[in-house]
Structure formats: structure tokens, C-alpha cells
Amino acid sequence: MQNDPSTLAALAEKEQADERSAKASPEEQKLPRRYRMYDKIKDNVSLRTIDGVIIGTSVLIVIALIYGILTGTPPQ
């Protein structure tokens, strides 16, 4: 069974695939879109600025929620 031509061909194909994957460098592998976008942002913007934007957006959402609750009229 070990000398079966289809088994030998499959084994050779597997070894070739292993060699190709071992030769592939990490730079050649494509990163998901969210990482590429984050890398572009982090090159131009500091982490403190990103934190400020997140905190500011959160505060505005909370203010809008509280304003909506206070000014909303109950259903009649």
C-alpha cells in the first residue's frame, strides 16, 4: 500500500505544498483590511488622539441618550 502510485503522488504533492508555504515570507501574506487601515491611521495619528476621539464620541452618544430620555414624551 505504501508503494501505491496515487499515495506516492499525494505525498509528493504534500511535500511540495509544505515547501512553498515554508518559503512564503510574512510580508507576502495579505493582512485583513482592518489591519491595513489601522496601520495607515497609526502612521499619521497618535494613540492619544485616537483615544480622545473614542472618548469624545462616547460622551456625545451618552449626552444624546440622556437628552432623548428627558425630552421624550410618554405615549398616550
ZICOR-V130653 format. One record per residue. N is the residue number from 1. RES is the residue in one small letter. PSI is psi as a letter, one per 20 degrees, with the letter a starting at -180 (NA if undefined). D_LAST is the distance of its C-alpha to the last C-alpha in Angstrom with 2 decimals. Layout:
n=(N,N)
res=(RES,RES)
psi=(PSI,PSI)
d_last=(D_LAST,D_LAST)
This chain:
n=(1,2,3,4,5,6,7,8,9,10,11,12,13,14,15,16,17,18,19,20,21,22,23,24,25,26,27,28,29,30,31,32,33,34,35,36,37,38,39,40,41,42,43,44,45,46,47,48,49,50,51,52,53,54,55,56,57,58,59,60,61,62,63,64,65,66,67,68,69,70,71,72,73,74,75,76)
res=(m,q,n,d,p,s,t,l,a,a,l,a,e,k,e,q,a,d,e,r,s,a,k,a,s,p,e,e,q,k,l,p,r,r,y,r,m,y,d,k,i,k,d,n,v,s,l,r,t,i,d,g,v,i,i,g,t,s,v,l,i,v,i,a,l,i,y,g,i,l,t,g,t,p,p,q)
psi=(h,h,j,p,h,h,g,h,g,h,g,g,h,g,h,g,h,g,g,g,h,h,h,p,q,h,h,h,p,p,q,q,h,h,h,g,g,g,h,g,g,h,h,i,p,r,h,h,g,g,g,g,g,g,g,g,g,g,g,h,g,g,g,h,g,g,g,h,g,h,i,q,p,q,q,NA)
d_last=(81.44,81.46,83.70,81.51,81.14,77.40,76.88,79.04,77.22,73.82,75.13,76.56,73.32,71.40,73.88,73.56,69.77,70.08,72.47,70.18,67.20,69.38,70.62,67.17,66.32,62.82,62.75,63.09,60.06,56.87,54.04,50.44,48.64,46.50,49.74,51.34,48.36,48.33,52.09,51.76,49.10,51.05,54.17,52.56,49.88,50.32,48.40,47.10,45.58,43.83,42.51,41.30,39.40,37.75,36.84,35.58,33.36,31.97,31.23,29.46,27.24,26.36,25.70,23.41,21.48,21.23,20.29,17.47,16.11,16.61,15.20,12.18,8.75,6.41,3.80,0.00)
